[in-house]
Amino acid sequence: KQWYQRRVAITAGVEPEIIDAPLDEEEFEIKPSPDAKVFYAFPKHDDETMFPGGKVIKALIGFQNNGAQSFIVDNVEGGFRYPMDYNYVIQNFTSFRYGREVGPGVTQTFLYMFVPSEQLAGGSRTFSLVLSINYRGEDGTIYTDSPFNETISVFEIDEGFDTEIFFMYVLLAALFALCLFGARYLFASAFGSRKSGRKTIETGTQGGIDYDYIPKEHLKKQKVTKRD
């Protein structure tokens, strides 16, 4: 692909002339500034050749200004590229925008986070992980640098025992037991009220006559008449 630089030639008394001058690829290529130094760190990853799929990876990108002019750090971006062809992008990560000024002799650190796709995990496949920081000088010159550009692999993490799922099952079991107890209580209350609603017939007691309140003379007369 050929790139061109558009220039305008102005001559007194003559209409301005637009000239498209071709540029070499080396002229157009954005390079890092010799007055800036970049570095990186993965705080929670000792092995920088393997990263888990589906998990947030935190990277610290450092920028050190060793020049006499200030720089503006615009953004940090990253992605997975095919190791044999850097123009082939496998996964692009979110670009973090900062727009922060870094003065002469100042060092600043920028937090960058990305998530490798779970679909890339497993197997013997390798990818080129490229983290780039884009910045510009006071004169508007654009620079870029890649503090991390290495071949890595993505592995599938083994979750093991999940406590959240365990407590979810315990809660469901407790709710089921509570519903079962409530159903039994309602069932017992409904049938209990039906039984208690039936009328009871008093039959009295057999031979339960109390003779104490009857005068004895009447009892004697009753015995005599029975004999007769």
Secondary structure, DSSP 8 states (H G I E B T S, - for coil): --EEEEEEEEETTEEEEEEEEEE-HHHH-----TTEEEEEE-TT-S-TTEEETTS-EEEEEEEEE-SSS-EEEEEEEEEEEETTEEEEEEEE---EEEEEEE-TT-EEEEEEEE---GGG-STT--EEEEEEEEEEETT--EEEEEEEEEEEEEE-----S-HHHHHHHHHHHHHHHHHHHHHHHHHHHHHHHHHHTS-------TT----TTS-HHHHHHHHHHHH-
